[in-house]
Amino acid sequence: MNGLLIFNNDVIFRKFNKPLEVKLQQIAKSQGLLNEDASTDEEQSLDNNIILQIFSPLINSQNIMFCQFDNTYSSFQCEQGVNFSFGDFLGYTFIKIGSDIVEKLRRQIGVCISFAKHLCGPNLFLLQGNEEKCRMLTALLQSYEDLYDTNQMVLLEALPQLLINGDLKNTITKIMGVSLDKLKDLGFERAHTLMFVQQKFTGISSSPKAIKLSASDILFVTFLHKTLQAQGKQCSEFYLQGERSSNLHGCIPMVMQSFSLDKGVVLLFLVEYGNPYISSSLFDSFFVVQKVLNIQMQGDLDNLKPCYENLETYAKQTLEALRKAKLKGIDLAHKKFASKWENLRKLYNEFFKTSEKDLVLRIESNIPGFQEDLKELFRLTSSPASCALPAENDLQKMSEISAIVEERLLEFSEFLSVKAERNIMVESYLEEFPGLVHFIFIDRSNGTMIAPDLPTETKLIPKEKIWTMVEFSRSYLRDGHTRIMWKDPTFHYSYFLWFEEKNNPGTAMKHPDFRSVHMAAVTGSKPKLEPGVLTGSSDDFYQSLMDISFPKTSPNKIKCYELFCIHLGLVTGTCAVEHCRRLVATISDITGES
């Protein structure tokens, strides 16, 4: 059985495989929700009302656990090997059902939240009314699940990096810069160009005014491109997060146009649209409103005032951004939002003066209308349907720009293609590192990895060993362990995670005991995050670990690295550690980061 549900007082999204659908039909019949004598055709239509009635006891129990105890379910296991995992994003409840282990279901929940947020921004109700968004989320999730057990990129949530020398890298960067200049001539001053060769990440170039993209953004764009390619499409609209160091991170409306060039080169043009100040303020407002609601539902009135002050800040930012933007066609929505906010503001101020409990009820009855106005403003200012996206003529001109890039790549495109096919061969490392059979080096700051490709039939190590190694190391990383070594009868495994200051490469930063800081961040309502960059509403696990470990250091001044190594079992632990140290130095020399 395998399925996914998203609820918010209704079924927003559903995805079942056949065994789960049959099981739900049996439950519906046993509860009198379906006719026992229903024909085969009728059995195929489990409408959302039936699904809601089947799962409502579970949802209500989850809500009670949250309101009364601030301790919701993260997962539970049932008979016959069926497991449930839960997630939450802006008041939407996610339920993953499957026969996989709970940790894998938690990861799939996190990926679903991340994909849904990228497709819809903060308004997940789009999944209920927009068939295209619903189909795209279904396709993305199916692609992820299909590739997870076979593709290193999907397993590790990192992009294979094409290793080329500095001169060629600079040349390619200049060529991508030409494409940005051409896009600027079309009126797109906030744009990004990404290049891949044979599915190897070659580079990204961004306009000066564009918001810098995060590792999770680039990974999502790669997933989206693969899914669009499978559907025979080139263009899509979505929302990216941006780096946390940017004041406008959180929700960046984007449109992507992809082009397949000669010799396996793929070019992606990403164009920002809408007003980033408005979309960012609205996005933050959605989160703070939900936080206020959560506090009020739990009756935690002592913490209500500081949370309200955050809401007041973002509401004012939104109104100021709307005033400065002077957008057409939003006057009515703008006035309604301002009126609703003024009413809420007065109610809160009165409550903080008098502490009358009846005012809390009046506030709670006014918040749903305020949320609807937020959704309407987001639709009018940040959704593809109401913004000036590239016209058909512009898309044609983008095709011409890609042709210019293809022409300028012509003299070394053959070399790039051959290099991508034989990017890294573990055999070339065997002389310097005897006993080494596989390694994976990941720069979590930019989301790229350096690792030998896995042939269909690898002679050195079975693929299953690599997947088992990654899952085993993650099980310890969840508890804050960043250095792990272990053995089985055949191989010796090593895993290391560390941080470096950007201005002091090669020297690991001293950090507190990760187990204590990591576990301190885990509560009943905040279960352990799954290691990865697509792990939920806040996305990047590594960024979260960095935030709680180095709270006084700017995130853009720190780099995070991971290293996995597999040696033959005869190699000693001391020798493996020395190999790991030298291997990192060798890779740094190759990438030019030493």
Secondary structure, 3 states (H helix, E strand, C coil): CEEEEEECCCEEEEEECHHHHHHHHHHHHHCCCCCCCCCHHHHCCCCHHHHHHHHHHHHHHHHHHHHHHCCCCCEEECHHHCEEEEEEECCEEEEEEECCCHHHHHHHHHHHHHHHHHHHCCCCCHHHHCHHHHHHHHHHHHHHHHHHCCCHHHHHCCEEECCCCHHHHHHHHHHHHHHHHHHHHCCCCCEEEEEEECCEEEEEEECCCCCCCCHHHHHHHHHHHHHHHHCCCCEEEEEECCCCCCCCCCCEEEEEEEEECHHHEEEEEEEECCCHHHHHHHHHHHHHHHHHHHHHHCCCHHHHHHHHHHHHHHHHHHHHHHHHHCCCCCHHHHHHHHHHHHHHHHHHHHHHHHCCHHHHHHHHHHHHHHHHHHHHHHHHHHCHHHCCCCCHHHHHHHHHHHHHHHHHHHHHHHHHHHHHHCCCCHHHHCCCCCCEEEEEEEECCCCEEECCCCCCCCCCCCHHHHHHHHHHHHHHHCCCCCEEEEECCCEEEEEEEEEEECCCCCCECCCCCHHHHHHHCCCCCCCCCCCCCCCCCCCCHHHHHHHHHCCCCCHHHEEEEEEEEEEECCCCHHHHHHHHHHHHHHHHHHHCCC
